[in-house]
Amino acid sequence: MSEIVNMHKAKSDLSRLVAKALAGEDVIITRDGKPVVRLTPIRGERIPGLAKGKIHISDDFDDPLPEDLLRAFEGG
């Protein structure tokens, strides 16, 4: 479920709105009746390299597809 609030109400109810966003609810803030911001929680910082050594990409990954497979993708 979404909660849509105007900027003035968001200022006075920020703690409550943040709690709703953290609980998974969609919170949208409007200005002059138009949506301008959506509150979303930060779920954790991305740390590059965590999957290093866990993923293998074959050497032919970006080679052209065989004709029959290409036709199947293209609907032929």
N, C-alpha and C positions, 0 to 999 in steps of 0.2 A: 504494500500500500504506500502511496506517496503523500507527503505533507507539503503543501505549497503555502509559503508565507511571504509577506511583503518585507522589505528591508527593515522598516521600523520594528516590526514584531520580531524579526530575526535578531536584532540587536538586543532586545529585552529578554528573549528566550534562548539565547545562544547555547547555554549549558544543556538545556532540555533537547534542543535540536541536535547537538553533537551526540548526545546519548542515543537518540533515535537512529542517527546515521551509523553509529557503532553497532547497534543492534540489527543492522541490515535494512532499515527502512530508507526509502528514497526521500531526501529532503531537498526541495527546490526553493530558492529565494528569488523573488521577483522585484523589479523596479518599474514603476509606472505600469504595472499589470503585465509586464513581459518577463519571462524567465531569463535570469542572467547567470545564476550560479547553482551548482548541484553540490551538496555536501557528500563527500565520500571518505570512508576511513582509509588510513594508510595501513596496509596489512603487513608491512615488513620491508626492509630495505633489500634491494637486489644486490647480490654480491657476485660479480663476474668471476667465472672460473669454477664454480661449485660442481659442475658436471664434468670437469676435465677428466678424461680417461674413462668416462662412463658411456660415452656416445661414440659410435663409429659411423663415418660416412664413407661409403665405398668410392674408389677412385673414378668409377664411371657414373657417379651421381648426376652430373650435368651433361652427359652425352645425349645426343638426339635419341628419341624414342624409336623403337622399331615401327615400321609403316603400319602393321596391323594394329598395334596398340594405339598409335596416334589416330588412326581412323576411328577406333572405338571411342576415344575421348571426344573426337569431333563429331560423333554421331553418324559416321559413315558405314 
